[in-house]
Amino acid sequence: MGQVADVVIIGGGIIGLSIAYHLGLRKPGKILLLEKGQLGEGSTSRCVGGIRTQFSTEINILFSLESVKVFDRFEEEFGVDPEFRKIGYLFLAATESEVEVFKENIELQKRFHIPVQYLTPDEIGEQWPYLKMDDILGGTFCPSDGYAGPNEVLSGFVRGAKRVGVTFNEGEEVRDILVEGGRVTGVRTDGGEISSPVVVNAGGPYASFVGELAGIKIPVKPLRRQVFVTAPFHLTERSVPLTIDFHRGWYFRREVDGFLLSGPLDREPGLNTSIDYEAMVEASENATYRVPAFENARIARGWAGLYEISPDNHAILGKVPGLEGLILANGFSGHGFQHSPAVGRVISEVIVDGEATTINISSLSIERFEKGELIREPMTAFKE
Ligand SMILES: Cc1cc2nc3c(=O)[nH]c(=O)nc-3n(C[C@H](O)[C@H](O)[C@H](O)COP(=O)(O)OP(=O)(O)OC[C@H]3O[C@@H](n4cnc5c(N)ncnc54)[C@H](O)[C@@H]3O)c2cc1C
């Protein structure tokens, strides 16, 4: 007889691990997490750790607020310092329509008591004098946004999940999801069949491939983002926020003694995770355009990873109509790290209680694509 589990989680990234931990806290029997490579080796290890409440939809704000509560008490709960640095996020607007959207966003964010403020070009130039301000019409700043260490948070979830009795199998790829009479009955790996009434798709950028194993179309595309880091560089004594040149789709923040500069986001989906010279040139050009002092900075290294993009840049969460037992935690569109604590919690609620209670996730159901009920944002979403 093959193995038996109560819940199988496919994917050992930040999402799979947070789900495993939160489920283990609720004790629904044997939880088995299967990772085809090593824990965290997917998008999670490529992530730059940004955490913000400055989102432009209510549902993303709710996920941020719930997750920040966990990041704030992370060391207490998991025994690992997540290195959450609240340096703030500064969004820069270069067109009138961007200003308008930023102002609308602030109105929404303030309804949730987020300490965000609108700044004029003079106020921005005064506080961060290294920025070239010629074309900047305004900006928004939230001092409680920032970033944490993806490896630290991942290892916290791993420790927590072990503590609550989760079993991890690394190097075990799920080759098939077993379905009988409209419900999931387990998975098949090279090690054999594992029967389980609940299977969670936490496959990150591979979510659509995992969905195909159960005959389900999940509209998530892998999209490469490149990132570069300078050699040690002195810019200012002041605190430097994570700064987003929204118009150029470019951002930077400190990274140890140097600076992390975002590179381009691919236009076409694919699984390539190498970096290229053109991307490095583009990152440098964006950097010296907005921060002329970066002319003297040298790029020392870079990497690339895959976003898991959904058609409306919002997550796809919960049950699949017509296929009982398959649970989706996909399509985070570049926000999966910062939303992982809340995602783990709501998915554990779906599995144990039948529905999410911490946050109403009905608007994130996969059904929205068929029904044409995509979530609308005032402007293409920013992705870290
Ligand atoms: C450059 C970059 C910067 C980013 N910056 C930020 C940021 O600042 N803030 C933020 O919130 N997010 C950011 N993100 C996004 C974030 O990294 C992801 O949203 C998050 O890591 C998704 O986690 P995951 O667990 O869903 O996916 P992953 O970490 O990719 O994990 C999925 C796992 O599933 C495994 N798997 C797939 N198929 C199978 C199978 N058949 N069997 C077994 N295992 C399987 C894979 O090996 C993988 O390890 C960034 C992403 C990139 C690329």
The ligand as a Gaussian input file, in Angstrom:
#p B3LYP/6-31G(d) Opt

LIG

0 1
 C       13.232000      39.364000      -8.659000
 C       12.030000      39.161000      -7.794000
 C       11.777000      40.054000      -6.773000
 C       10.656000      39.895000      -5.965000
 N       10.443000      40.780000      -4.958000
 C        9.360000      40.645000      -4.156000
 C        9.124000      41.548000      -3.103000
 O        9.878000      42.510000      -2.912000
 N        8.050000      41.346000      -2.307000
 C        7.179000      40.300000      -2.512000
 O        6.203000      40.174000      -1.764000
 N        7.394000      39.412000      -3.501000
 C        8.444000      39.568000      -4.337000
 N        8.651000      38.684000      -5.348000
 C        7.668000      37.617000      -5.575000
 C        7.899000      36.458000      -4.627000
 O        9.227000      36.015000      -4.731000
 C        6.918000      35.341000      -4.954000
 O        5.608000      35.869000      -5.014000
 C        6.955000      34.236000      -3.921000
 O        8.261000      33.801000      -3.671000
 C        6.087000      33.085000      -4.378000
 O        6.273000      32.015000      -3.491000
 P        5.791000      30.573000      -3.892000
 O        6.043000      29.706000      -2.712000
 O        4.416000      30.665000      -4.440000
 O        6.702000      30.184000      -5.131000
 P        8.162000      29.515000      -5.183000
 O        9.091000      30.091000      -4.188000
 O        8.602000      29.531000      -6.608000
 O        7.874000      28.030000      -4.727000
 C        7.201000      27.103000      -5.554000
 C        7.920000      25.784000      -5.404000
 O        7.164000      24.762000      -6.046000
 C        8.059000      23.791000      -6.495000
 N        7.357000      22.953000      -7.466000
 C        6.831000      23.356000      -8.656000
 N        6.262000      22.310000      -9.271000
 C        6.411000      21.232000      -8.456000
 C        6.026000      19.865000      -8.555000
 N        5.371000      19.388000      -9.628000
 N        6.339000      19.040000      -7.530000
 C        7.007000      19.500000      -6.435000
 N        7.401000      20.784000      -6.316000
 C        7.105000      21.641000      -7.302000
 C        9.202000      24.619000      -7.065000
 O       10.404000      23.890000      -7.150000
 C        9.280000      25.776000      -6.079000
 O       10.282000      25.605000      -5.090000
 C        9.764000      38.806000      -6.178000
 C       10.031000      37.902000      -7.197000
 C       11.145000      38.065000      -8.001000
 C       11.405000      37.076000      -9.101000

